[in-house]
C-alpha cells in the first residue's frame, strides 16, 4: 500500500492488462475463479550482480493463512516480498498472486502492504492521510471503519508528526485496509508498539484472517510468530530451510533443555557428561541442552544437590538459530528432513 510498483513484467511470462478500478456499485470480480492459492512461487530466483538474494525458492501460501516469513538479515525476505508486490522482477522463476501477475493483483486492490517506514506526510492529520489515500482508489472501505479496526479512531485530528512510532504503524495498517485487500503483507508490523498495542494489533489481524484474508508477515519478534502464525517459513541464503507449524519447526531442533537450581554448580562436571550438548549458568540456575534429557536429569537428581529440576522442549528461537545461524550447515545435516505442511 505504501509503495507503487514501477516495474514491468515481460508479456511472455506475466501478461499485463490495463489498470482496473471498481466503484462501490460494481462488485469486484473474484481473483480466484479456479482455486488459485494466495501466493505461488516457483523456482524463484533474484540476483543482484554477484549476490544471489533468492535461490530457486518454491512456496505456496493458501487462502486465509497467517504465515510468518522469518530469516536472518540478508536471507532474502525483503527481495521475495518485493517480487510478490511487483516492485521487483525475478531474474528467473515465476510469481503468481491470487492467480494473477503481481502488478495486476496490486492494481485491482487485492494486495496491500504495511511497510516498516515511509509513506507518511507528517503535516497531515491521521484522518486527512486516510482520506487522501482513499481518493486514489474506488470502492474503498469507509475511513471511519478502518480507523476503528486499526485502533486509531481517537487520533483522527492528530498530525502524523505528533504520533508515536506505534501509532504511525497503526495508521499504515489502516491505510492498507482501505481497499479491503485479500492479501496483506506486513514488514515488522508491530515496531514501536507497546505490549498492549501489539496484542490488540494481532487480535485485529486474527479477526481479518477469520474472514478469509491471507496475512504474510516478517518480524524479528519470534514470540509473535510463535503465538500468532498458523505456519512458519524459515529462509536462509534465499532458500526455504523449514516450513510448517510452530511445533513442527521447533521439532527440527533435536533435544531438550534441562533446568535446575544448583548454587555453586560444578560446570566442569556437567560439561563432561556425554549427554550434555551445552551448558549455561544463570545465577543459581544451570541450563543443559541435551539430546538425552532423562540422563542429565537423573544425574542432577542423584549425583548432585541440585533441586527444582525441570525439562522443557526447545523454543522457536533455538530452532531459528540452529537452522539459520552461521553454523547451520553442520546442524541441518544432523537434523530431520525439512517439514512441509501438507496442502
C-alpha positions as CSV (number, residue, x, y, z in Angstrom):
1,X,0.0,0.0,0.0
2,X,2.8,2.3,0.8
3,X,4.8,1.8,-2.5
4,X,3.6,1.9,-6.0
5,X,5.0,-0.8,-8.4
6,X,7.0,0.7,-11.2
7,X,8.5,-2.3,-12.9
8,X,7.0,-4.2,-15.9
9,X,6.9,-8.0,-16.4
10,X,7.6,-9.5,-19.8
11,X,4.4,-10.3,-21.5
12,X,5.7,-13.8,-22.3
13,X,5.6,-14.6,-18.6
14,X,3.4,-12.0,-16.9
15,X,0.7,-10.8,-19.3
16,X,-0.5,-7.3,-18.3
17,X,-3.8,-5.6,-18.6
18,X,-5.0,-2.0,-18.2
19,X,-5.4,-0.8,-14.7
20,X,-8.7,-1.9,-13.3
21,X,-10.7,0.1,-10.7
22,X,-14.0,-0.6,-9.2
23,X,-16.8,1.6,-7.9
24,X,-19.0,0.7,-4.9
25,X,-21.8,-0.1,-7.3
26,X,-19.8,-2.7,-9.3
27,X,-18.7,-5.7,-7.2
28,X,-15.0,-6.5,-7.6
29,X,-14.7,-9.8,-9.5
30,X,-13.2,-12.7,-7.7
31,X,-9.5,-13.2,-8.4
32,X,-9.7,-16.9,-7.7
33,X,-12.3,-18.5,-10.1
34,X,-10.2,-21.6,-10.5
35,X,-9.0,-22.2,-6.9
36,X,-5.6,-20.4,-7.1
37,X,-3.7,-20.0,-3.8
38,X,-2.9,-16.6,-2.4
39,X,0.7,-16.8,-3.4
40,X,2.6,-19.3,-5.6
41,X,6.3,-19.0,-6.1
42,X,8.0,-21.4,-8.5
43,X,11.8,-21.7,-8.7
44,X,12.0,-18.0,-7.8
45,X,15.5,-16.5,-8.2
46,X,16.7,-13.0,-7.8
47,X,20.3,-12.0,-8.5
48,X,21.9,-8.6,-7.8
49,X,25.3,-8.6,-9.5
50,X,27.3,-11.3,-7.8
51,X,24.8,-11.7,-5.0
52,X,22.1,-14.4,-5.2
53,X,19.5,-13.0,-2.9
54,X,16.8,-15.6,-3.6
55,X,17.7,-19.1,-5.0
56,X,15.1,-21.3,-6.7
57,X,12.5,-20.7,-4.0
58,X,9.3,-22.7,-4.1
59,X,6.4,-21.7,-1.9
60,X,2.6,-21.9,-1.9
61,X,0.5,-20.0,0.6
62,X,-3.2,-20.9,0.8
63,X,-6.1,-18.6,1.3
64,X,-6.8,-17.4,4.8
65,X,-3.5,-18.5,6.2
66,X,-1.4,-16.3,8.6
67,X,2.2,-17.0,7.6
68,X,5.4,-15.8,9.4
69,X,8.2,-15.4,6.9
70,X,11.3,-15.5,9.0
71,X,15.1,-15.4,8.5
72,X,18.2,-13.5,9.5
73,X,19.2,-10.3,7.8
74,X,20.2,-10.9,4.2
75,X,18.2,-14.1,4.0
76,X,16.2,-12.9,1.0
77,X,12.9,-12.0,2.8
78,X,12.6,-8.4,1.5
79,X,13.7,-9.4,-2.0
80,X,11.0,-12.1,-2.1
81,X,8.3,-9.7,-0.7
82,X,9.3,-7.1,-3.3
83,X,8.7,-9.6,-6.1
84,X,5.3,-10.6,-4.6
85,X,4.3,-6.9,-4.6
86,X,5.5,-6.4,-8.2
87,X,8.2,-3.9,-7.1
88,X,11.0,-6.1,-8.5
89,X,11.2,-8.5,-11.4
90,X,12.6,-12.1,-10.8
91,X,15.8,-13.0,-12.5
92,X,14.1,-16.3,-13.2
93,X,11.2,-18.3,-11.9
94,X,7.6,-17.3,-11.6
95,X,5.3,-15.4,-9.1
96,X,1.5,-15.6,-9.0
97,X,-0.6,-13.7,-6.6
98,X,-4.3,-14.8,-6.3
99,X,-3.9,-16.3,-9.8
100,X,-2.7,-13.1,-11.3
101,X,0.6,-11.4,-12.1
102,X,1.7,-9.3,-9.1
103,X,1.1,-5.9,-10.7
104,X,-2.4,-7.0,-11.8
105,X,-3.3,-8.1,-8.3
106,X,-2.0,-4.8,-6.8
107,X,-3.8,-2.7,-9.4
108,X,-7.1,-4.4,-8.6
109,X,-6.7,-3.5,-4.9
110,X,-6.3,-7.2,-4.0
111,X,-3.0,-6.7,-2.2
112,X,-1.8,-4.2,0.4
113,X,1.4,-3.9,2.3
114,X,2.3,-2.4,5.6
115,X,6.0,-1.4,5.5
116,X,8.2,-0.5,8.4
117,X,9.0,3.1,7.4
118,X,8.0,5.7,4.8
119,X,4.8,6.7,3.1
120,X,3.5,9.2,5.6
121,X,3.2,13.0,5.4
122,X,4.0,14.5,8.8
123,X,1.9,17.7,8.4
124,X,-1.4,15.9,7.6
125,X,-3.7,14.7,10.3
126,X,-4.5,11.0,10.6
127,X,-7.9,11.4,9.0
128,X,-6.5,13.6,6.2
129,X,-3.9,10.9,5.4
130,X,-6.6,8.2,5.1
131,X,-8.9,10.5,3.1
132,X,-6.0,11.3,0.7
133,X,-5.1,7.6,0.3
134,X,-8.8,6.7,-0.2
135,X,-9.1,9.2,-3.0
136,X,-6.5,7.1,-5.0
137,X,-8.9,4.1,-5.2
138,X,-12.5,3.5,-6.0
139,X,-14.8,1.5,-3.7
140,X,-12.6,1.7,-0.5
141,X,-13.8,0.9,2.9
142,X,-15.1,4.0,4.9
143,X,-12.3,5.9,6.6
144,X,-14.0,5.7,10.0
145,X,-14.3,1.9,9.7
146,X,-10.6,1.3,9.0
147,X,-9.6,3.7,11.8
148,X,-11.7,1.8,14.2
149,X,-10.3,-1.5,13.1
150,X,-6.7,-0.2,13.4
151,X,-7.4,1.2,16.9
152,X,-6.8,4.9,16.0
153,X,-10.4,6.2,15.9
154,X,-9.5,8.7,18.7
155,X,-6.5,10.1,16.7
156,X,-8.4,11.4,13.7
157,X,-7.4,15.1,14.3
158,X,-3.8,14.4,15.4
159,X,-1.0,15.4,13.0
160,X,1.0,12.4,11.8
161,X,4.3,14.0,13.0
162,X,2.9,14.1,16.6
163,X,2.0,10.4,16.5
164,X,4.2,7.8,18.2
165,X,6.0,5.2,16.2
166,X,3.4,2.6,17.2
167,X,0.5,5.0,16.3
168,X,2.1,5.6,12.9
169,X,2.4,1.9,12.3
170,X,-1.3,1.5,13.1
171,X,-2.0,4.3,10.6
172,X,-0.1,2.4,7.9
173,X,-2.3,-0.6,8.8
174,X,-5.5,1.4,8.4
175,X,-4.2,2.7,5.0
176,X,-3.6,-0.9,4.0
177,X,-7.2,-1.9,4.9
178,X,-8.8,0.8,2.7
179,X,-9.1,-1.3,-0.5
180,X,-10.2,-4.3,1.5
181,X,-7.3,-6.5,0.2
182,X,-7.4,-10.3,0.0
183,X,-3.7,-10.5,0.7
184,X,-1.9,-8.4,3.4
185,X,1.9,-8.2,3.6
186,X,3.4,-6.9,6.8
187,X,7.0,-5.9,7.4
188,X,7.9,-5.6,11.1
189,X,4.2,-4.6,11.7
190,X,4.5,-4.0,15.5
191,X,7.7,-2.0,15.6
192,X,7.2,0.8,18.1
193,X,4.1,-0.6,19.7
194,X,3.8,-1.3,23.4
195,X,2.7,-4.8,24.7
196,X,-1.0,-3.9,24.8
197,X,-0.8,-2.3,21.4
198,X,0.8,-5.4,19.9
199,X,-1.8,-7.7,21.5
200,X,-4.7,-5.6,20.1
201,X,-3.0,-5.4,16.7
202,X,-2.7,-9.2,16.4
203,X,-6.3,-9.6,17.6
204,X,-7.4,-7.4,14.7
205,X,-5.2,-9.4,12.3
206,X,-6.8,-12.7,13.6
207,X,-10.3,-11.3,13.1
208,X,-9.4,-10.3,9.5
209,X,-7.9,-13.7,8.7
210,X,-11.0,-15.5,10.1
211,X,-13.0,-13.7,7.3
212,X,-10.7,-15.2,4.7
213,X,-7.9,-12.6,4.3
214,X,-4.4,-14.0,3.9
215,X,-1.7,-12.5,6.0
216,X,2.1,-12.8,5.4
217,X,4.4,-11.1,7.9
218,X,8.1,-10.7,8.5
219,X,9.2,-10.0,12.1
220,X,12.1,-10.1,14.5
221,X,9.7,-10.8,17.4
222,X,9.9,-14.6,17.3
223,X,7.4,-14.8,20.1
224,X,4.8,-13.1,17.8
225,X,5.5,-15.7,15.1
226,X,5.1,-18.5,17.7
227,X,1.9,-17.1,19.1
228,X,0.0,-15.8,16.0
229,X,1.2,-17.6,12.9
230,X,-0.6,-20.7,11.5
231,X,2.5,-21.5,9.7
232,X,6.2,-20.6,9.8
233,X,8.5,-20.4,6.8
234,X,12.2,-20.1,7.6
235,X,14.6,-18.9,4.9
236,X,18.3,-18.8,4.8
237,X,20.5,-17.6,1.9
238,X,17.5,-17.3,-0.3
239,X,16.2,-20.8,0.3
240,X,13.5,-22.3,2.4
241,X,15.0,-24.4,5.2
242,X,11.9,-25.1,7.2
243,X,8.1,-24.8,6.5
244,X,5.5,-26.0,9.0
245,X,3.6,-25.2,12.1
246,X,5.4,-23.7,15.1
247,X,5.5,-27.1,16.8
248,X,6.9,-28.8,13.6
249,X,9.6,-26.2,13.2
250,X,10.6,-26.5,16.8
251,X,10.8,-30.3,16.5
252,X,13.6,-29.8,13.9
253,X,15.9,-28.9,16.7
254,X,16.8,-32.1,18.4
255,X,16.9,-32.4,22.2
256,X,15.5,-30.6,25.2
257,X,16.6,-28.2,27.9
258,X,17.1,-29.3,31.5
259,X,17.0,-26.5,34.0
260,X,17.8,-26.8,37.7
261,X,18.7,-24.7,40.7
262,X,22.2,-25.6,41.8
263,X,24.1,-22.9,43.8
264,X,27.9,-23.3,43.3
265,X,27.3,-25.6,40.4
266,X,30.3,-27.6,39.1
267,X,30.0,-26.7,35.4
268,X,33.0,-28.8,34.5
269,X,31.3,-31.9,35.7
270,X,28.2,-31.1,33.7
271,X,30.1,-30.4,30.5
272,X,31.9,-33.7,30.9
273,X,28.6,-35.6,30.6
274,X,28.2,-37.3,27.3
275,X,24.6,-36.3,27.2
276,X,25.3,-32.6,27.6
277,X,25.5,-30.6,24.3
278,X,26.0,-27.3,26.0
279,X,25.8,-25.8,29.5
280,X,24.8,-22.3,30.7
281,X,24.8,-20.8,34.1
282,X,22.3,-18.0,35.1
283,X,22.7,-17.0,38.7
284,X,22.0,-20.1,40.8
285,X,20.4,-21.9,37.9
286,X,22.0,-24.1,35.3
287,X,20.6,-24.9,31.8
288,X,21.8,-28.0,30.0
289,X,20.9,-28.5,26.3
290,X,20.8,-32.2,25.7
291,X,19.6,-34.9,23.3
292,X,19.2,-37.2,26.3
293,X,17.4,-35.1,28.9
294,X,16.5,-38.0,31.0
295,X,20.1,-38.9,31.6
296,X,21.0,-35.3,32.6
297,X,18.0,-35.0,34.9
298,X,18.9,-38.4,36.5
299,X,22.5,-37.2,37.1
300,X,21.4,-33.9,38.7
301,X,18.9,-35.6,41.0
302,X,21.2,-38.5,42.1
303,X,24.7,-37.2,41.9
304,X,24.4,-33.5,43.0
305,X,22.4,-31.3,45.4
306,X,20.5,-29.7,42.5
307,X,16.8,-29.1,43.1
308,X,13.8,-27.8,41.1
309,X,14.8,-29.8,38.0
310,X,12.6,-29.3,35.0
311,X,12.7,-30.4,31.4
312,X,11.3,-28.3,28.6
313,X,11.3,-28.5,24.8
314,X,13.5,-26.1,22.8
315,X,11.7,-23.0,21.6
316,X,11.3,-21.3,18.3
317,X,14.4,-19.2,18.9
318,X,16.5,-22.3,19.3
319,X,15.2,-23.7,16.0
320,X,15.7,-20.3,14.3
321,X,19.4,-20.2,15.4
322,X,20.0,-23.8,14.6
323,X,18.5,-23.6,11.1
324,X,19.6,-20.1,10.0
325,X,22.7,-19.4,12.1
326,X,26.3,-19.2,10.9
327,X,26.9,-22.9,11.7
328,X,23.5,-24.1,10.4
329,X,25.0,-26.1,7.6
330,X,26.5,-28.6,10.0
331,X,23.4,-28.6,12.2
332,X,21.0,-29.1,9.3
333,X,22.9,-32.2,8.2
334,X,22.1,-33.9,11.5
335,X,18.5,-32.5,11.7
336,X,15.4,-34.3,10.5
337,X,14.2,-33.5,7.0
338,X,12.6,-30.1,6.3
339,X,9.0,-30.1,7.4
340,X,6.4,-29.2,4.8
341,X,2.7,-28.7,5.7
342,X,0.5,-30.9,3.5
343,X,-1.5,-28.8,1.0
